[in-house]
Amino acid sequence: MKFMFLLYANEQGGVSLPPEEMAAWMEKMGAYAAALEKAGALVSTGGLGLTRDAAVVHIEAGELQVHNGPYAETQEQLGGYFLIEAADMNAARDWAAKCPAALWGHIEIRAIMHG
């Protein structure tokens, strides 16, 4: 089964970290990705750009609406993801619990639906 880990954290907190501290966290995230890969569980991973550079689009009354930035103000923003292969939700939870992102934010785990 495939599972998506959606990594949420306070974006401003991350932006304000000193470069050496951010590099240390990214090194931990790299080691986590390497562990997933070594176990054959990593499908893909990626970080997202800042919300200030985001856009939200939708159609309203037949007209395209484009809004800058995130759709809603929240304390935490979606900052990246891991797509993994795991036997079941319990195994996915075990992997999520090892992710350094759980130390500074939250990880939402969603099963990938096959249709």
N, C-alpha and C positions, 0 to 999 in steps of 0.2 A: 504494500500500500504506500501511496505517496502522501506526505504531509507537508503543509506550508507553515513555517514559523514566521510570524509577522512580528518584527522587533519594534517596540514602541519605547521612546524615551523623551525626555525634555531636550528638545533641540538646542535651546539657548544655553543649557548647561554644558552640552558637548562643545558648542562653538567657543565657549569661554575658557575651556581647558587649555593650559599651557601646552605648546606643541610636543614637548617630551612626554607629558602625561598622556596625551592623545595617542602618541606613537606606541606607548606601552600597552594601552588598551587595544589598539589595532593589532599589535603583535599577539596578544591573547586571543583575539578573534581569529587571526590567521592560524594559530595552533589548534583552535577548536575546529575550524574548517578542515585542517589537515587530518585531525582525528576522525572526523566524519568520512573523509575521503578514504583513509586507510581501512576503515571498517566497511567500505562499500556502500555507505548510506547517503553520501552527498550526491544530489542530482544537480543542483545549481545554487548559487548564492549571489547576493549583490546588495550594495548600499544605494540609497536614494539621495537625490539632490535635496537641497534645502527647500523648505516650504515656501520661502519668499520668492522662489523661482518657479513655483508650481502654477498650474492653471487647472480650472475645473470647467468642463463644458457640459451643456445639456440643451435639449430642445424644449422650448416652451411656446405653446401656441404656434407651432410650426417655424419658429425662429430660433436660430442658434444663439445661445447665451454663453459668454465666456467670462469667467471671473478669475482674477489673479489671486494666487495664494491658495491655502487650503479652504475647504468648504466650511468648516466649523472651527471655532476657537476651542482648543483643548489644552490640557496641561502637558500631554505627551503627544508626539507626532510619530507617524510611521516612518522609520528611518532605514529599513532594510529587511531582507528576508533570507531564509534558507529553505530550499525545497529538498526534502529528504525522502529516503525510502526506509520504511520501518514495518515490522510485522503487524503492529497494532497501535492503538492510542497509548497504551501503557509504555511501549517501547519508545514512542515519539516523546512522551513526557520525560522519560529518562534522559533522552538526548537533550531536550530543552533545558532540563535542570542543570546540565553541564555547560550551557552556553554562558559566556561572560556577560552577555547583554542582560541576563536576568538579574545581575547585580546592580544595574543602574536604571532599569526600566522593567517593562513587562513583555512577555512573549505570548502571543495568541497562537494557538495551535489549531489548524484547520485541516481536516481530511480533504484530499483532492477527489472530487466526484468525477467518475468516468461515465460518459453517457452514450 
